[in-house]
């Protein structure tokens, strides 16, 4: 049989390949098919995401509807803002600078049990990509201690600080609670 890598089976005369000598060209391709298909699927998804124009775009933030409650007690008051994000990435509100003399903290309303509610300080709040963060007395707000001396109609300046975007300075209108 010389250099032939096929052995003959003496009983029936059918030639079968010797072990380890199957050199069919499609065998290595079959082994690579699953990873290759996974890569092609991933690439197709990334191309589709990129062509929609949203891939990798930073947050684009704007702040509106600033309101600050006229204080009802000498300890604290709250301010509220609407933050729009027209960009393709989430950002996080990580702090607020209050008017002179006040300390501002992000807080949210929590249920403490049996219908009771309280406030809990939070370190950051997400502003979703393509979405809006609406601060209200029942969700997230900016607690200000001690409260400034203000009357309805006054305007106060606040600076909102974000993790990835530049700070935004805005004004809030003083209103009575419930408005």
C-alpha positions as CSV (number, residue, x, y, z in Angstrom):
1,X,0.0,0.0,0.0
2,X,3.0,2.3,0.0
3,X,2.3,5.8,1.3
4,X,-1.4,5.3,1.3
5,X,-3.0,6.2,4.7
6,X,-6.0,3.9,4.1
7,X,-6.1,0.4,5.5
8,X,-8.0,-2.4,3.8
9,X,-10.3,-4.5,5.9
10,X,-9.5,-8.0,4.9
11,X,-12.9,-9.5,5.4
12,X,-14.9,-7.3,3.0
13,X,-12.2,-5.4,1.1
14,X,-13.7,-1.9,2.1
15,X,-11.0,0.7,2.6
16,X,-11.4,2.8,5.7
17,X,-9.1,5.6,6.9
18,X,-6.5,4.9,9.5
19,X,-7.2,6.6,12.8
20,X,-6.2,10.3,12.9
21,X,-5.8,10.5,9.1
22,X,-9.2,11.9,8.1
23,X,-8.2,15.1,6.3
24,X,-11.6,16.2,5.1
25,X,-11.4,20.0,4.7
26,X,-14.8,20.8,6.2
27,X,-14.1,19.3,9.6
28,X,-12.1,22.3,11.0
29,X,-14.7,24.6,9.5
30,X,-17.5,22.8,11.3
31,X,-15.6,23.2,14.6
32,X,-15.2,27.0,14.0
33,X,-18.9,27.5,12.9
34,X,-20.4,28.2,16.3
35,X,-17.8,30.9,17.3
36,X,-17.9,32.4,13.8
37,X,-21.7,32.7,13.8
38,X,-21.6,34.2,17.3
39,X,-19.1,36.8,16.1
40,X,-21.2,37.6,13.0
41,X,-24.4,38.0,15.1
42,X,-22.6,40.3,17.6
43,X,-21.1,42.4,14.8
44,X,-24.6,42.7,13.1
45,X,-26.1,43.8,16.4
46,X,-23.4,46.4,16.9
47,X,-23.8,47.7,13.3
48,X,-27.6,48.1,13.8
49,X,-27.1,49.9,17.1
50,X,-24.5,52.2,15.6
51,X,-26.6,53.1,12.5
52,X,-29.5,54.2,14.8
53,X,-27.2,57.0,15.9
54,X,-27.4,56.2,19.6
55,X,-24.3,54.2,20.2
56,X,-21.7,55.9,22.3
57,X,-23.4,59.3,22.4
58,X,-22.9,61.1,25.7
59,X,-25.7,62.3,27.9
60,X,-27.2,65.7,26.8
61,X,-28.8,67.2,29.9
62,X,-31.2,70.1,30.3
63,X,-32.9,71.3,33.5
64,X,-36.3,72.9,33.8
65,X,-39.2,73.5,36.1
66,X,-37.1,74.3,39.2
67,X,-39.3,74.8,42.3
68,X,-38.4,75.3,45.9
69,X,-40.9,75.1,48.7
70,X,-41.3,78.2,50.9
71,X,-40.2,76.7,54.3
72,X,-42.9,75.5,56.6
73,X,-40.5,74.7,59.4
74,X,-37.1,76.1,60.5
75,X,-35.2,72.8,59.9
76,X,-35.4,72.1,56.1
77,X,-37.2,72.6,52.8
78,X,-37.1,70.9,49.5
79,X,-36.3,71.8,45.9
80,X,-37.4,69.9,42.7
81,X,-36.2,69.9,39.1
82,X,-37.1,68.2,35.9
83,X,-33.9,66.9,34.2
84,X,-34.2,65.8,30.5
85,X,-31.5,63.6,28.9
86,X,-31.7,63.6,25.1
87,X,-28.4,61.7,24.8
88,X,-27.6,58.1,24.3
89,X,-26.1,57.4,27.7
90,X,-27.4,57.5,31.3
91,X,-25.9,60.0,33.7
92,X,-26.2,60.4,37.4
93,X,-27.0,63.4,39.5
94,X,-24.4,63.2,42.2
95,X,-25.0,66.5,44.1
96,X,-26.5,70.0,44.3
97,X,-25.0,73.2,45.4
98,X,-27.5,75.3,47.3
99,X,-27.7,79.0,47.7
100,X,-25.3,80.6,50.2
101,X,-25.7,79.3,53.7
102,X,-27.6,76.2,52.8
103,X,-26.5,72.6,52.5
104,X,-28.2,70.5,49.8
105,X,-28.7,66.7,49.9
106,X,-30.4,64.3,47.6
107,X,-33.2,62.5,49.3
108,X,-36.1,60.2,48.5
109,X,-39.3,59.3,50.1
110,X,-39.5,55.7,51.6
111,X,-42.2,53.7,53.2
112,X,-41.2,53.0,56.8
113,X,-44.1,50.7,57.7
114,X,-47.9,50.7,58.4
115,X,-48.5,53.6,55.9
116,X,-45.8,55.8,57.4
117,X,-43.3,57.6,55.2
118,X,-39.9,59.0,55.8
119,X,-36.9,60.5,54.0
120,X,-33.7,58.7,53.1
121,X,-30.5,60.4,51.8
122,X,-29.2,59.0,48.5
123,X,-25.7,59.5,47.0
124,X,-26.9,59.7,43.4
125,X,-29.9,59.5,41.1
126,X,-29.9,58.2,37.5
127,X,-31.0,60.4,34.6
128,X,-31.9,57.7,32.0
129,X,-30.7,58.0,28.4
130,X,-33.5,59.4,26.2
131,X,-35.6,60.0,29.3
132,X,-36.5,62.3,32.1
133,X,-36.0,62.5,35.8
134,X,-38.9,64.3,37.4
135,X,-38.4,65.2,41.1
136,X,-41.5,65.4,43.2
137,X,-42.3,65.4,46.9
138,X,-43.3,61.8,46.6
139,X,-40.1,60.6,44.8
140,X,-36.7,62.3,44.8
141,X,-35.9,65.8,45.9
142,X,-33.2,68.1,47.0
143,X,-33.3,68.7,50.8
144,X,-32.0,72.1,51.9
145,X,-30.8,72.7,55.5
146,X,-31.2,75.3,56.9
147,X,-33.9,76.6,54.7
148,X,-33.4,80.1,53.1
149,X,-35.6,83.0,53.9
150,X,-37.8,83.2,50.9
151,X,-41.3,84.3,49.9
152,X,-43.5,83.0,47.1
153,X,-42.2,84.2,43.7
154,X,-38.6,84.6,44.8
155,X,-36.0,82.8,42.7
156,X,-33.0,80.9,44.0
157,X,-29.9,79.7,42.0
158,X,-28.8,76.1,42.3
159,X,-26.0,74.2,40.6
160,X,-26.6,70.5,39.8
161,X,-23.6,68.2,39.5
162,X,-23.4,65.1,37.4
163,X,-21.1,62.2,37.2
164,X,-20.2,62.5,33.4
165,X,-21.7,65.8,32.3
166,X,-20.7,69.4,33.2
167,X,-22.5,71.1,36.1
168,X,-25.8,72.9,35.2
169,X,-26.7,76.1,37.0
170,X,-30.4,76.8,37.1
171,X,-33.0,78.8,39.0
172,X,-35.9,77.6,41.1
173,X,-39.1,79.5,41.8
174,X,-40.3,79.7,45.4
175,X,-43.8,78.2,45.8
176,X,-46.0,77.1,48.7
177,X,-46.0,73.4,49.2
178,X,-48.7,71.6,47.2
179,X,-48.2,73.8,44.1
